[in-house]
């Protein structure tokens, strides 16, 4: 069995967090998988984000983000399908 580091993204509403976890690689069909502690950490971060508690989430996660939606540009602005028109 071997370990490798990975980052999982947890999103709740307008908040997201990157959580560093260790994946356990094994020879069975269920690999790779998380340790129980890492699964609980992901759940704790998800609960904190759901509650809007950014401070608690940032103590557990590597990075916490607030997502801001952007509006699609209209054709009037000179964009076509997200690309500038010639």
PDB file of N, CA, C and O in Angstrom:
ATOM      1  N   UNK A   1       0.838  -1.164   0.000  1.00  0.00           N
ATOM      2  CA  UNK A   1       0.000   0.000   0.000  1.00  0.00           C
ATOM      3  C   UNK A   1       0.892   1.238   0.000  1.00  0.00           C
ATOM      4  O   UNK A   1       1.913   1.269   0.687  1.00  0.00           O
ATOM      5  N   UNK A   2       0.511   2.252  -0.765  1.00  0.00           N
ATOM      6  CA  UNK A   2       1.297   3.481  -0.825  1.00  0.00           C
ATOM      7  C   UNK A   2       0.387   4.691  -0.621  1.00  0.00           C
ATOM      8  O   UNK A   2      -0.828   4.616  -0.803  1.00  0.00           O
ATOM      9  N   UNK A   3       0.993   5.780  -0.249  1.00  0.00           N
ATOM     10  CA  UNK A   3       0.279   7.030  -0.026  1.00  0.00           C
ATOM     11  C   UNK A   3       0.665   8.034  -1.096  1.00  0.00           C
ATOM     12  O   UNK A   3       1.810   8.071  -1.548  1.00  0.00           O
ATOM     13  N   UNK A   4      -0.308   8.851  -1.496  1.00  0.00           N
ATOM     14  CA  UNK A   4       0.005   9.989  -2.358  1.00  0.00           C
ATOM     15  C   UNK A   4      -0.873  11.155  -1.942  1.00  0.00           C
ATOM     16  O   UNK A   4      -2.022  10.979  -1.538  1.00  0.00           O
ATOM     17  N   UNK A   5      -0.313  12.337  -2.049  1.00  0.00           N
ATOM     18  CA  UNK A   5      -1.027  13.541  -1.653  1.00  0.00           C
ATOM     19  C   UNK A   5      -1.938  14.010  -2.776  1.00  0.00           C
ATOM     20  O   UNK A   5      -1.610  13.891  -3.956  1.00  0.00           O
ATOM     21  N   UNK A   6      -3.087  14.545  -2.386  1.00  0.00           N
ATOM     22  CA  UNK A   6      -4.049  15.063  -3.348  1.00  0.00           C
ATOM     23  C   UNK A   6      -4.797  16.223  -2.703  1.00  0.00           C
ATOM     24  O   UNK A   6      -4.751  16.395  -1.485  1.00  0.00           O
ATOM     25  N   UNK A   7      -5.472  17.001  -3.499  1.00  0.00           N
ATOM     26  CA  UNK A   7      -6.281  18.105  -3.013  1.00  0.00           C
ATOM     27  C   UNK A   7      -7.720  17.879  -3.446  1.00  0.00           C
ATOM     28  O   UNK A   7      -7.991  17.614  -4.618  1.00  0.00           O
ATOM     29  N   UNK A   8      -8.628  17.985  -2.509  1.00  0.00           N
ATOM     30  CA  UNK A   8     -10.051  17.840  -2.789  1.00  0.00           C
ATOM     31  C   UNK A   8     -10.713  19.188  -2.651  1.00  0.00           C
ATOM     32  O   UNK A   8     -10.404  19.944  -1.730  1.00  0.00           O
ATOM     33  N   UNK A   9     -11.620  19.500  -3.555  1.00  0.00           N
ATOM     34  CA  UNK A   9     -12.363  20.744  -3.528  1.00  0.00           C
ATOM     35  C   UNK A   9     -13.732  20.478  -2.912  1.00  0.00           C
ATOM     36  O   UNK A   9     -14.466  19.598  -3.360  1.00  0.00           O
ATOM     37  N   UNK A  10     -14.063  21.248  -1.882  1.00  0.00           N
ATOM     38  CA  UNK A  10     -15.357  21.138  -1.213  1.00  0.00           C
ATOM     39  C   UNK A  10     -16.096  22.438  -1.472  1.00  0.00           C
ATOM     40  O   UNK A  10     -15.565  23.516  -1.203  1.00  0.00           O
ATOM     41  N   UNK A  11     -17.326  22.350  -1.997  1.00  0.00           N
ATOM     42  CA  UNK A  11     -18.096  23.551  -2.320  1.00  0.00           C
ATOM     43  C   UNK A  11     -19.443  23.507  -1.634  1.00  0.00           C
ATOM     44  O   UNK A  11     -20.141  22.494  -1.664  1.00  0.00           O
ATOM     45  N   UNK A  12     -19.797  24.619  -1.015  1.00  0.00           N
ATOM     46  CA  UNK A  12     -21.114  24.805  -0.419  1.00  0.00           C
ATOM     47  C   UNK A  12     -21.567  26.216  -0.741  1.00  0.00           C
ATOM     48  O   UNK A  12     -21.000  27.182  -0.231  1.00  0.00           O
ATOM     49  N   UNK A  13     -22.578  26.344  -1.578  1.00  0.00           N
ATOM     50  CA  UNK A  13     -23.081  27.665  -1.942  1.00  0.00           C
ATOM     51  C   UNK A  13     -22.011  28.489  -2.620  1.00  0.00           C
ATOM     52  O   UNK A  13     -21.403  28.056  -3.599  1.00  0.00           O
ATOM     53  N   UNK A  14     -21.780  29.699  -2.083  1.00  0.00           N
ATOM     54  CA  UNK A  14     -20.806  30.615  -2.673  1.00  0.00           C
ATOM     55  C   UNK A  14     -19.416  30.460  -2.065  1.00  0.00           C
ATOM     56  O   UNK A  14     -18.533  31.275  -2.331  1.00  0.00           O
ATOM     57  N   UNK A  15     -19.211  29.423  -1.250  1.00  0.00           N
ATOM     58  CA  UNK A  15     -17.911  29.193  -0.631  1.00  0.00           C
ATOM     59  C   UNK A  15     -17.324  27.871  -1.123  1.00  0.00           C
ATOM     60  O   UNK A  15     -18.052  26.918  -1.398  1.00  0.00           O
ATOM     61  N   UNK A  16     -16.008  27.833  -1.229  1.00  0.00           N
ATOM     62  CA  UNK A  16     -15.301  26.611  -1.616  1.00  0.00           C
ATOM     63  C   UNK A  16     -14.000  26.544  -0.829  1.00  0.00           C
ATOM     64  O   UNK A  16     -13.452  27.567  -0.419  1.00  0.00           O
ATOM     65  N   UNK A  17     -13.517  25.325  -0.627  1.00  0.00           N
ATOM     66  CA  UNK A  17     -12.259  25.143   0.104  1.00  0.00           C
ATOM     67  C   UNK A  17     -11.460  24.024  -0.533  1.00  0.00           C
ATOM     68  O   UNK A  17     -12.014  23.039  -1.021  1.00  0.00           O
ATOM     69  N   UNK A  18     -10.146  24.194  -0.521  1.00  0.00           N
ATOM     70  CA  UNK A  18      -9.228  23.149  -0.949  1.00  0.00           C
ATOM     71  C   UNK A  18      -8.705  22.450   0.294  1.00  0.00           C
ATOM     72  O   UNK A  18      -8.157  23.092   1.191  1.00  0.00           O
ATOM     73  N   UNK A  19      -8.873  21.142   0.348  1.00  0.00           N
ATOM     74  CA  UNK A  19      -8.444  20.359   1.501  1.00  0.00           C
ATOM     75  C   UNK A  19      -7.395  19.359   1.021  1.00  0.00           C
ATOM     76  O   UNK A  19      -7.647  18.566   0.114  1.00  0.00           O
ATOM     77  N   UNK A  20      -6.227  19.409   1.636  1.00  0.00           N
ATOM     78  CA  UNK A  20      -5.169  18.455   1.304  1.00  0.00           C
ATOM     79  C   UNK A  20      -5.452  17.132   2.010  1.00  0.00           C
ATOM     80  O   UNK A  20      -5.663  17.099   3.223  1.00  0.00           O
ATOM     81  N   UNK A  21      -5.455  16.049   1.246  1.00  0.00           N
ATOM     82  CA  UNK A  21      -5.732  14.722   1.791  1.00  0.00           C
ATOM     83  C   UNK A  21      -4.665  13.748   1.307  1.00  0.00           C
ATOM     84  O   UNK A  21      -3.912  14.037   0.377  1.00  0.00           O
ATOM     85  N   UNK A  22      -4.618  12.596   1.953  1.00  0.00           N
ATOM     86  CA  UNK A  22      -3.730  11.518   1.532  1.00  0.00           C
ATOM     87  C   UNK A  22      -4.591  10.402   0.955  1.00  0.00           C
ATOM     88  O   UNK A  22      -5.515   9.915   1.606  1.00  0.00           O
ATOM     89  N   UNK A  23      -4.279  10.005  -0.271  1.00  0.00           N
ATOM     90  CA  UNK A  23      -4.971   8.889  -0.902  1.00  0.00           C
ATOM     91  C   UNK A  23      -4.173   7.619  -0.671  1.00  0.00           C
ATOM     92  O   UNK A  23      -2.956   7.596  -0.856  1.00  0.00           O
ATOM     93  N   UNK A  24      -4.849   6.586  -0.274  1.00  0.00           N
ATOM     94  CA  UNK A  24      -4.218   5.287  -0.039  1.00  0.00           C
ATOM     95  C   UNK A  24      -4.397   4.432  -1.286  1.00  0.00           C
ATOM     96  O   UNK A  24      -5.518   4.105  -1.678  1.00  0.00           O
ATOM     97  N   UNK A  25      -3.288   4.081  -1.892  1.00  0.00           N
ATOM     98  CA  UNK A  25      -3.316   3.209  -3.072  1.00  0.00           C
ATOM     99  C   UNK A  25      -3.097   1.771  -2.628  1.00  0.00           C
ATOM    100  O   UNK A  25      -2.151   1.473  -1.899  1.00  0.00           O
ATOM    101  N   UNK A  26      -3.971   0.889  -3.070  1.00  0.00           N
ATOM    102  CA  UNK A  26      -3.850  -0.533  -2.751  1.00  0.00           C
ATOM    103  C   UNK A  26      -4.134  -1.329  -4.023  1.00  0.00           C
ATOM    104  O   UNK A  26      -4.486  -0.753  -5.052  1.00  0.00           O
ATOM    105  N   UNK A  27      -3.988  -2.598  -3.957  1.00  0.00           N
ATOM    106  CA  UNK A  27      -4.177  -3.448  -5.130  1.00  0.00           C
ATOM    107  C   UNK A  27      -5.635  -3.889  -5.317  1.00  0.00           C
ATOM    108  O   UNK A  27      -5.938  -4.624  -6.256  1.00  0.00           O
ATOM    109  N   UNK A  28      -6.536  -3.447  -4.434  1.00  0.00           N
ATOM    110  CA  UNK A  28      -7.925  -3.902  -4.559  1.00  0.00           C
ATOM    111  C   UNK A  28      -8.732  -2.973  -5.467  1.00  0.00           C
ATOM    112  O   UNK A  28      -8.228  -1.946  -5.922  1.00  0.00           O
ATOM    113  N   UNK A  29      -9.966  -3.336  -5.721  1.00  0.00           N
ATOM    114  CA  UNK A  29     -10.819  -2.610  -6.663  1.00  0.00           C
ATOM    115  C   UNK A  29     -11.270  -1.251  -6.143  1.00  0.00           C
ATOM    116  O   UNK A  29     -11.700  -0.415  -6.938  1.00  0.00           O
ATOM    117  N   UNK A  30     -11.189  -1.002  -4.844  1.00  0.00           N
ATOM    118  CA  UNK A  30     -11.692   0.246  -4.278  1.00  0.00           C
ATOM    119  C   UNK A  30     -10.627   1.329  -4.195  1.00  0.00           C
ATOM    120  O   UNK A  30     -10.936   2.442  -3.770  1.00  0.00           O
ATOM    121  N   UNK A  31      -9.436   1.063  -4.566  1.00  0.00           N
ATOM    122  CA  UNK A  31      -8.352   2.037  -4.451  1.00  0.00           C
ATOM    123  C   UNK A  31      -8.444   3.063  -5.574  1.00  0.00           C
ATOM    124  O   UNK A  31      -8.973   2.729  -6.635  1.00  0.00           O
ATOM    125  N   UNK A  32      -7.972   4.261  -5.408  1.00  0.00           N
ATOM    126  CA  UNK A  32      -7.465   4.825  -4.160  1.00  0.00           C
ATOM    127  C   UNK A  32      -8.623   5.285  -3.266  1.00  0.00           C
ATOM    128  O   UNK A  32      -9.721   5.570  -3.742  1.00  0.00           O
ATOM    129  N   UNK A  33      -8.349   5.348  -1.966  1.00  0.00           N
ATOM    130  CA  UNK A  33      -9.383   5.775  -1.041  1.00  0.00           C
ATOM    131  C   UNK A  33      -8.786   6.649   0.042  1.00  0.00           C
ATOM    132  O   UNK A  33      -7.572   6.688   0.238  1.00  0.00           O
ATOM    133  N   UNK A  34      -9.679   7.361   0.751  1.00  0.00           N
ATOM    134  CA  UNK A  34      -9.286   8.265   1.826  1.00  0.00           C
ATOM    135  C   UNK A  34      -9.210   7.529   3.146  1.00  0.00           C
ATOM    136  O   UNK A  34      -9.880   6.516   3.344  1.00  0.00           O
ATOM    137  N   UNK A  35      -8.397   8.038   4.040  1.00  0.00           N
ATOM    138  CA  UNK A  35      -8.430   7.541   5.405  1.00  0.00           C
ATOM    139  C   UNK A  35      -9.697   8.059   6.072  1.00  0.00           C
ATOM    140  O   UNK A  35     -10.297   9.022   5.594  1.00  0.00           O
ATOM    141  N   UNK A  36     -10.100   7.447   7.143  1.00  0.00           N
ATOM    142  CA  UNK A  36     -11.287   7.875   7.864  1.00  0.00           C
ATOM    143  C   UNK A  36     -11.103   9.292   8.409  1.00  0.00           C
ATOM    144  O   UNK A  36     -12.047  10.082   8.397  1.00  0.00           O
ATOM    145  N   UNK A  37      -9.905   9.620   8.886  1.00  0.00           N
ATOM    146  CA  UNK A  37      -9.631  10.967   9.395  1.00  0.00           C
ATOM    147  C   UNK A  37      -9.782  12.029   8.305  1.00  0.00           C
ATOM    148  O   UNK A  37     -10.350  13.093   8.553  1.00  0.00           O
ATOM    149  N   UNK A  38      -9.278  11.750   7.103  1.00  0.00           N
ATOM    150  CA  UNK A  38      -9.417  12.706   6.004  1.00  0.00           C
ATOM    151  C   UNK A  38     -10.878  12.859   5.580  1.00  0.00           C
ATOM    152  O   UNK A  38     -11.310  13.962   5.244  1.00  0.00           O
ATOM    153  N   UNK A  39     -11.634  11.774   5.593  1.00  0.00           N
ATOM    154  CA  UNK A  39     -13.059  11.861   5.259  1.00  0.00           C
ATOM    155  C   UNK A  39     -13.791  12.728   6.278  1.00  0.00           C
ATOM    156  O   UNK A  39     -14.657  13.520   5.906  1.00  0.00           O
ATOM    157  N   UNK A  40     -13.452  12.587   7.557  1.00  0.00           N
ATOM    158  CA  UNK A  40     -14.058  13.436   8.593  1.00  0.00           C
ATOM    159  C   UNK A  40     -13.646  14.894   8.416  1.00  0.00           C
ATOM    160  O   UNK A  40     -14.456  15.795   8.630  1.00  0.00           O
ATOM    161  N   UNK A  41     -12.395  15.132   8.026  1.00  0.00           N
ATOM    162  CA  UNK A  41     -11.944  16.515   7.778  1.00  0.00           C
ATOM    163  C   UNK A  41     -12.741  17.146   6.645  1.00  0.00           C
ATOM    164  O   UNK A  41     -13.138  18.307   6.745  1.00  0.00           O
ATOM    165  N   UNK A  42     -12.982  16.401   5.571  1.00  0.00           N
ATOM    166  CA  UNK A  42     -13.795  16.926   4.469  1.00  0.00           C
ATOM    167  C   UNK A  42     -15.206  17.253   4.948  1.00  0.00           C
ATOM    168  O   UNK A  42     -15.767  18.283   4.573  1.00  0.00           O
ATOM    169  N   UNK A  43     -15.774  16.386   5.767  1.00  0.00           N
ATOM    170  CA  UNK A  43     -17.111  16.639   6.316  1.00  0.00           C
ATOM    171  C   UNK A  43     -17.118  17.875   7.214  1.00  0.00           C
ATOM    172  O   UNK A  43     -18.056  18.671   7.167  1.00  0.00           O
ATOM    173  N   UNK A  44     -16.073  18.038   8.031  1.00  0.00           N
ATOM    174  CA  UNK A  44     -15.995  19.199   8.917  1.00  0.00           C
ATOM    175  C   UNK A  44     -15.900  20.498   8.120  1.00  0.00           C
ATOM    176  O   UNK A  44     -16.540  21.491   8.466  1.00  0.00           O
ATOM    177  N   UNK A  45     -15.106  20.489   7.063  1.00  0.00           N
ATOM    178  CA  UNK A  45     -14.991  21.678   6.211  1.00  0.00           C
ATOM    179  C   UNK A  45     -16.323  21.964   5.539  1.00  0.00           C
ATOM    180  O   UNK A  45     -16.747  23.118   5.475  1.00  0.00           O
ATOM    181  N   UNK A  46     -16.983  20.939   5.041  1.00  0.00           N
ATOM    182  CA  UNK A  46     -18.284  21.114   4.391  1.00  0.00           C
ATOM    183  C   UNK A  46     -19.301  21.712   5.364  1.00  0.00           C
ATOM    184  O   UNK A  46     -20.053  22.615   4.999  1.00  0.00           O
ATOM    185  N   UNK A  47     -19.325  21.212   6.596  1.00  0.00           N
ATOM    186  CA  UNK A  47     -20.238  21.751   7.609  1.00  0.00           C
ATOM    187  C   UNK A  47     -19.929  23.213   7.919  1.00  0.00           C
ATOM    188  O   UNK A  47     -20.840  24.030   8.051  1.00  0.00           O
ATOM    189  N   UNK A  48     -18.642  23.541   8.034  1.00  0.00           N
ATOM    190  CA  UNK A  48     -18.256  24.928   8.319  1.00  0.00           C
ATOM    191  C   UNK A  48     -18.665  25.853   7.178  1.00  0.00           C
ATOM    192  O   UNK A  48     -19.170  26.948   7.423  1.00  0.00           O
ATOM    193  N   UNK A  49     -18.455  25.428   5.943  1.00  0.00           N
ATOM    194  CA  UNK A  49     -18.854  26.247   4.797  1.00  0.00           C
ATOM    195  C   UNK A  49     -20.365  26.405   4.753  1.00  0.00           C
ATOM    196  O   UNK A  49     -20.868  27.492   4.470  1.00  0.00           O
ATOM    197  N   UNK A  50     -21.085  25.341   5.029  1.00  0.00           N
ATOM    198  CA  UNK A  50     -22.549  25.387   5.031  1.00  0.00           C
ATOM    199  C   UNK A  50     -23.055  26.384   6.073  1.00  0.00           C
ATOM    200  O   UNK A  50     -24.047  27.076   5.848  1.00  0.00           O
ATOM    201  N   UNK A  51     -22.358  26.453   7.227  1.00  0.00           N
ATOM    202  CA  UNK A  51     -22.733  27.386   8.294  1.00  0.00           C
ATOM    203  C   UNK A  51     -22.220  28.798   8.036  1.00  0.00           C
ATOM    204  O   UNK A  51     -22.559  29.723   8.774  1.00  0.00           O
ATOM    205  N   UNK A  52     -21.403  28.975   6.991  1.00  0.00           N
ATOM    206  CA  UNK A  52     -20.820  30.280   6.691  1.00  0.00           C
ATOM    207  C   UNK A  52     -19.669  30.645   7.610  1.00  0.00           C
ATOM    208  O   UNK A  52     -19.289  31.813   7.685  1.00  0.00           O
ATOM    209  N   UNK A  53     -19.109  29.673   8.307  1.00  0.00           N
ATOM    210  CA  UNK A  53     -18.023  29.888   9.252  1.00  0.00           C
ATOM    211  C   UNK A  53     -16.679  29.744   8.532  1.00  0.00           C
ATOM    212  O   UNK A  53     -16.046  28.689   8.574  1.00  0.00           O
ATOM    213  N   UNK A  54     -16.264  30.816   7.879  1.00  0.00           N
ATOM    214  CA  UNK A  54     -15.038  30.805   7.087  1.00  0.00           C
ATOM    215  C   UNK A  54     -13.818  30.622   7.978  1.00  0.00           C
ATOM    216  O   UNK A  54     -12.854  29.967   7.582  1.00  0.00           O
ATOM    217  N   UNK A  55     -13.852  31.189   9.167  1.00  0.00           N
ATOM    218  CA  UNK A  55     -12.706  31.060  10.080  1.00  0.00           C
ATOM    219  C   UNK A  55     -12.467  29.603  10.462  1.00  0.00           C
ATOM    220  O   UNK A  55     -11.327  29.138  10.451  1.00  0.00           O
ATOM    221  N   UNK A  56     -13.531  28.883  10.800  1.00  0.00           N
ATOM    222  CA  UNK A  56     -13.386  27.463  11.164  1.00  0.00           C
ATOM    223  C   UNK A  56     -12.929  26.648   9.963  1.00  0.00           C
ATOM    224  O   UNK A  56     -12.080  25.767  10.099  1.00  0.00           O
ATOM    225  N   UNK A  57     -13.484  26.933   8.786  1.00  0.00           N
ATOM    226  CA  UNK A  57     -13.090  26.210   7.578  1.00  0.00           C
ATOM    227  C   UNK A  57     -11.619  26.460   7.249  1.00  0.00           C
ATOM    228  O   UNK A  57     -10.915  25.551   6.810  1.00  0.00           O
ATOM    229  N   UNK A  58     -11.157  27.690   7.461  1.00  0.00           N
ATOM    230  CA  UNK A  58      -9.761  28.012   7.123  1.00  0.00           C
ATOM    231  C   UNK A  58      -8.767  27.380   8.093  1.00  0.00           C
ATOM    232  O   UNK A  58      -7.592  27.238   7.756  1.00  0.00           O
ATOM    233  N   UNK A  59      -9.213  26.997   9.293  1.00  0.00           N
ATOM    234  CA  UNK A  59      -8.315  26.277  10.210  1.00  0.00           C
ATOM    235  C   UNK A  59      -8.083  24.844   9.751  1.00  0.00           C
ATOM    236  O   UNK A  59      -7.057  24.247  10.078  1.00  0.00           O
ATOM    237  N   UNK A  60      -9.027  24.287   8.997  1.00  0.00           N
ATOM    238  CA  UNK A  60      -8.940  22.898   8.551  1.00  0.00           C
ATOM    239  C   UNK A  60      -8.405  22.801   7.123  1.00  0.00           C
ATOM    240  O   UNK A  60      -7.571  21.947   6.818  1.00  0.00           O
ATOM    241  N   UNK A  61      -8.891  23.679   6.260  1.00  0.00           N
ATOM    242  CA  UNK A  61      -8.565  23.616   4.830  1.00  0.00           C
ATOM    243  C   UNK A  61      -7.288  24.387   4.520  1.00  0.00           C
ATOM    244  O   UNK A  61      -6.873  25.265   5.277  1.00  0.00           O
ATOM    245  N   UNK A  62      -6.679  24.044   3.401  1.00  0.00           N
ATOM    246  CA  UNK A  62      -5.481  24.749   2.951  1.00  0.00           C
ATOM    247  C   UNK A  62      -5.826  26.153   2.463  1.00  0.00           C
ATOM    248  O   UNK A  62      -5.103  27.108   2.747  1.00  0.00           O
ATOM    249  N   UNK A  63      -6.941  26.280   1.723  1.00  0.00           N
ATOM    250  CA  UNK A  63      -7.384  27.553   1.178  1.00  0.00           C
ATOM    251  C   UNK A  63      -8.908  27.586   1.152  1.00  0.00           C
ATOM    252  O   UNK A  63      -9.556  26.564   0.926  1.00  0.00           O
ATOM    253  N   UNK A  64      -9.473  28.773   1.386  1.00  0.00           N
ATOM    254  CA  UNK A  64     -10.919  28.963   1.331  1.00  0.00           C
ATOM    255  C   UNK A  64     -11.198  30.091   0.344  1.00  0.00           C
ATOM    256  O   UNK A  64     -10.509  31.111   0.340  1.00  0.00           O
ATOM    257  N   UNK A  65     -12.211  29.897  -0.489  1.00  0.00           N
ATOM    258  CA  UNK A  65     -12.553  30.863  -1.527  1.00  0.00           C
ATOM    259  C   UNK A  65     -14.009  31.283  -1.398  1.00  0.00           C
ATOM    260  O   UNK A  65     -14.861  30.502  -0.975  1.00  0.00           O
ATOM    261  N   UNK A  66     -14.281  32.529  -1.772  1.00  0.00           N
ATOM    262  CA  UNK A  66     -15.648  32.991  -1.952  1.00  0.00           C
ATOM    263  C   UNK A  66     -15.855  33.095  -3.460  1.00  0.00           C
ATOM    264  O   UNK A  66     -15.143  33.832  -4.142  1.00  0.00           O
ATOM    265  N   UNK A  67     -16.820  32.364  -3.966  1.00  0.00           N
ATOM    266  CA  UNK A  67     -17.067  32.321  -5.401  1.00  0.00           C
ATOM    267  C   UNK A  67     -17.968  33.489  -5.804  1.00  0.00           C
ATOM    268  O   UNK A  67     -18.987  33.759  -5.169  1.00  0.00           O
ATOM    269  N   UNK A  68     -17.569  34.164  -6.863  1.00  0.00           N
ATOM    270  CA  UNK A  68     -18.335  35.291  -7.375  1.00  0.00           C
ATOM    271  C   UNK A  68     -18.745  34.985  -8.811  1.00  0.00           C
ATOM    272  O   UNK A  68     -17.889  34.851  -9.686  1.00  0.00           O
ATOM    273  N   UNK A  69     -20.049  34.872  -9.059  1.00  0.00           N
ATOM    274  CA  UNK A  69     -20.463  34.588 -10.431  1.00  0.00           C
ATOM    275  C   UNK A  69     -20.228  35.802 -11.336  1.00  0.00           C
ATOM    276  O   UNK A  69     -20.332  36.948 -10.897  1.00  0.00           O
ATOM    277  N   UNK A  70     -19.916  35.535 -12.576  1.00  0.00           N
ATOM    278  CA  UNK A  70     -19.776  36.603 -13.558  1.00  0.00           C
ATOM    279  C   UNK A  70     -20.844  36.397 -14.617  1.00  0.00           C
ATOM    280  O   UNK A  70     -21.228  35.267 -14.921  1.00  0.00           O
ATOM    281  N   UNK A  71     -21.312  37.487 -15.165  1.00  0.00           N
ATOM    282  CA  UNK A  71     -22.361  37.385 -16.164  1.00  0.00           C
ATOM    283  C   UNK A  71     -21.756  37.189 -17.540  1.00  0.00           C
ATOM    284  O   UNK A  71     -20.682  37.702 -17.853  1.00  0.00           O
ATOM    285  N   UNK A  72     -22.469  36.442 -18.339  1.00  0.00           N
ATOM    286  CA  UNK A  72     -22.037  36.220 -19.715  1.00  0.00           C
ATOM    287  C   UNK A  72     -22.166  37.525 -20.484  1.00  0.00           C
ATOM    288  O   UNK A  72     -23.179  38.216 -20.377  1.00  0.00           O
ATOM    289  N   UNK A  73     -21.141  37.860 -21.259  1.00  0.00           N
ATOM    290  CA  UNK A  73     -21.154  39.098 -22.033  1.00  0.00           C
ATOM    291  C   UNK A  73     -22.143  38.985 -23.176  1.00  0.00           C
ATOM    292  O   UNK A  73     -22.315  37.912 -23.755  1.00  0.00           O
ATOM    293  N   UNK A  74     -22.783  40.077 -23.494  1.00  0.00           N
ATOM    294  CA  UNK A  74     -23.752  40.082 -24.596  1.00  0.00           C
ATOM    295  C   UNK A  74     -23.044  40.352 -25.918  1.00  0.00           C
ATOM    296  O   UNK A  74     -21.875  40.737 -25.943  1.00  0.00           O
ATOM    297  N   UNK A  75     -23.754  40.148 -26.994  1.00  0.00           N
ATOM    298  CA  UNK A  75     -23.187  40.409 -28.331  1.00  0.00           C
ATOM    299  C   UNK A  75     -22.921  41.892 -28.541  1.00  0.00           C
ATOM    300  O   UNK A  75     -22.088  42.266 -29.367  1.00  0.00           O
ATOM    301  N   UNK A  76     -23.617  42.727 -27.804  1.00  0.00           N
ATOM    302  CA  UNK A  76     -23.413  44.160 -27.942  1.00  0.00           C
ATOM    303  C   UNK A  76     -22.018  44.578 -27.506  1.00  0.00           C
ATOM    304  O   UNK A  76     -21.505  45.602 -27.957  1.00  0.00           O
ATOM    305  N   UNK A  77     -21.406  43.794 -26.636  1.00  0.00           N
ATOM    306  CA  UNK A  77     -20.081  44.165 -26.132  1.00  0.00           C
ATOM    307  C   UNK A  77     -18.955  43.729 -27.069  1.00  0.00           C
ATOM    308  O   UNK A  77     -17.781  43.928 -26.759  1.00  0.00           O
ATOM    309  N   UNK A  78     -19.304  43.138 -28.210  1.00  0.00           N
ATOM    310  CA  UNK A  78     -18.271  42.736 -29.159  1.00  0.00           C
ATOM    311  C   UNK A  78     -17.769  41.324 -28.937  1.00  0.00           C
ATOM    312  O   UNK A  78     -16.738  40.942 -29.491  1.00  0.00           O
ATOM    313  N   UNK A  79     -18.487  40.531 -28.128  1.00  0.00           N
ATOM    314  CA  UNK A  79     -18.099  39.147 -27.897  1.00  0.00           C
ATOM    315  C   UNK A  79     -19.100  38.217 -28.562  1.00  0.00           C
ATOM    316  O   UNK A  79     -20.305  38.469 -28.545  1.00  0.00           O
ATOM    317  N   UNK A  80     -18.593  37.145 -29.146  1.00  0.00           N
ATOM    318  CA  UNK A  80     -19.454  36.138 -29.743  1.00  0.00           C
ATOM    319  C   UNK A  80     -18.987  34.797 -29.186  1.00  0.00           C
ATOM    320  O   UNK A  80     -17.835  34.405 -29.368  1.00  0.00           O
ATOM    321  N   UNK A  81     -19.890  34.103 -28.507  1.00  0.00           N
ATOM    322  CA  UNK A  81     -19.574  32.805 -27.909  1.00  0.00           C
ATOM    323  C   UNK A  81     -18.363  32.910 -26.969  1.00  0.00           C
ATOM    324  O   UNK A  81     -17.536  32.000 -26.903  1.00  0.00           O
ATOM    325  N   UNK A  82     -18.274  34.030 -26.250  1.00  0.00           N
ATOM    326  CA  UNK A  82     -17.176  34.185 -25.310  1.00  0.00           C
ATOM    327  C   UNK A  82     -15.867  34.628 -25.934  1.00  0.00           C
ATOM    328  O   UNK A  82     -14.878  34.816 -25.225  1.00  0.00           O
ATOM    329  N   UNK A  83     -15.842  34.803 -27.279  1.00  0.00           N
ATOM    330  CA  UNK A  83     -14.612  35.212 -27.953  1.00  0.00           C
ATOM    331  C   UNK A  83     -14.833  36.568 -28.627  1.00  0.00           C
ATOM    332  O   UNK A  83     -15.953  36.862 -29.044  1.00  0.00           O
ATOM    333  N   UNK A  84     -13.806  37.391 -28.743  1.00  0.00           N
ATOM    334  CA  UNK A  84     -13.957  38.675 -29.426  1.00  0.00           C
ATOM    335  C   UNK A  84     -14.323  38.475 -30.892  1.00  0.00           C
ATOM    336  O   UNK A  84     -13.843  37.549 -31.547  1.00  0.00           O
ATOM    337  N   UNK A  85     -15.175  39.354 -31.389  1.00  0.00           N
ATOM    338  CA  UNK A  85     -15.533  39.280 -32.815  1.00  0.00           C
ATOM    339  C   UNK A  85     -14.443  39.969 -33.641  1.00  0.00           C
ATOM    340  O   UNK A  85     -13.853  40.953 -33.196  1.00  0.00           O
ATOM    341  N   UNK A  86     -14.183  39.456 -34.825  1.00  0.00           N
ATOM    342  CA  UNK A  86     -13.123  40.048 -35.659  1.00  0.00           C
ATOM    343  C   UNK A  86     -13.517  41.391 -36.216  1.00  0.00           C
ATOM    344  O   UNK A  86     -12.736  42.015 -36.934  1.00  0.00           O
TER     345      UNK A  86
END
